[in-house]
Amino acid sequence: MLAPAFDCQSCGACCSYSAEWPRFSTEDDAQLDRIPEKYVAADLSGMRCEGVRCSALTGEVGKATACGVYDVRPDVCRACMPGDAECLMARREHGLPTS
């Protein structure tokens, strides 16, 4: 059986799941310097969030979304793949289909 295909640009659940999720961990200083300061948390630990939603996420979760820093997004964001365990966990939290 094939795994369902999820379109990140019509989802955005992973970017609005937890203020603890968009943390910096493996990025080097050069990578971090490319992320606009307005999107970085005051303590420099990760992306700035508004509640549980990353400040770089635009649009409406489950409808149409985009990342305002997609080309320079943190490694944790790059690691979350459509349909993986983290994706499905975030989709469930938002009441979006997981299959």
Phi and psi in degrees as a GROMACS rama.xvg file:
@    title "Ramachandran Plot"
@    xaxis  label "Phi"
@    yaxis  label "Psi"
@TYPE xy
-77.5987  143.207  LEU-2
-71.0548  146.891  ALA-3
-64.9631  148.711  PRO-4
-94.1908  128.895  ALA-5
-114.255  137.931  PHE-6
-100.67  110.916  ASP-7
-58.0456  -33.744  CYS-8
-76.3709  -6.52453  GLN-9
-114.247  15.702  SER-10
-123.381  -89.2258  CYS-11
82.3444  4.95691  GLY-12
-60.2598  -39.765  ALA-13
-65.1677  -25.1188  CYS-14
-89.2615  -0.436219  CYS-15
-139.322  42.6611  SER-16
-108.551  -41.4892  TYR-17
-157.079  135.07  SER-18
-68.5736  -15.2093  ALA-19
-87.5671  -13.6049  GLU-20
-74.7813  -48.3254  TRP-21
-80.2106  61.7211  PRO-22
-95.4003  147.924  ARG-23
-83.2413  136.967  PHE-24
-143.526  -50.1369  SER-25
-111.09  1.57166  THR-26
-71.1807  145.789  GLU-27
-92.5005  172.064  ASP-28
-58.9427  -36.4393  ASP-29
-63.9465  -40.6842  ALA-30
-63.351  -46.3973  GLN-31
-65.7987  -34.7957  LEU-32
-64.3948  -22.1896  ASP-33
-81.2255  -16.0689  ARG-34
-81.0177  124.095  ILE-35
-56.3934  134.518  PRO-36
-53.7155  -33.5337  GLU-37
-64.0921  -17.1376  LYS-38
-99.5173  -2.21197  TYR-39
-98.4479  136.304  VAL-40
-59.5865  150.161  ALA-41
-56.7684  -34.1909  ALA-42
-87.8182  5.80402  ASP-43
63.8513  18.5928  LEU-44
-85.1409  -17.2791  SER-45
178.733  -160.74  GLY-46
-74.9101  144.259  MET-47
-71.3329  136.732  ARG-48
-120.816  151.926  CYS-49
-109.83  98.1313  GLU-50
70.6099  -120.043  GLY-51
-102.625  3.01573  VAL-52
-98.2962  128.742  ARG-53
-61.7039  135.984  CYS-54
-67.1918  -16.9066  SER-55
-84.9865  -9.54783  ALA-56
-79.7395  129.454  LEU-57
-114.513  158.177  THR-58
93.4203  -169.651  GLY-59
-111.865  123.538  GLU-60
-57.9549  133.614  VAL-61
84.1164  -3.93513  GLY-62
-119.396  -72.8934  LYS-63
-153.963  121.729  ALA-64
-135.995  164.928  THR-65
-154.429  156.735  ALA-66
-99.9569  125.313  CYS-67
-72.2666  -11.1877  GLY-68
-130.357  31.3974  VAL-69
-49.3502  -46.6278  TYR-70
-67.2883  -22.1822  ASP-71
-121.577  18.2646  VAL-72
-59.7031  154.357  ARG-73
-65.5507  162.083  PRO-74
-59.0702  -38.3068  ASP-75
-61.1413  -34.1113  VAL-76
-71.5122  -37.7056  CYS-77
-67.8816  -29.649  ARG-78
-75.2763  -27.9671  ALA-79
-74.0272  118.551  CYS-80
-111.385  146.406  MET-81
-53.8928  124.642  PRO-82
87.9127  -4.1508  GLY-83
-77.6395  176.28  ASP-84
-57.1601  -41.625  ALA-85
-67.1306  -40.9799  GLU-86
-58.6545  -50.7465  CYS-87
-64.7308  -37.5089  LEU-88
-61.391  -46.2582  MET-89
-65.8734  -40.5086  ALA-90
-62.9516  -42.4638  ARG-91
-60.546  -42.3613  ARG-92
-60.0003  -32.0391  GLU-93
-94.5549  3.66162  HIS-94
71.5392  25.1103  GLY-95
-94.0599  151.876  LEU-96
-58.8065  144.501  PRO-97
-117.351  3.49296  THR-98
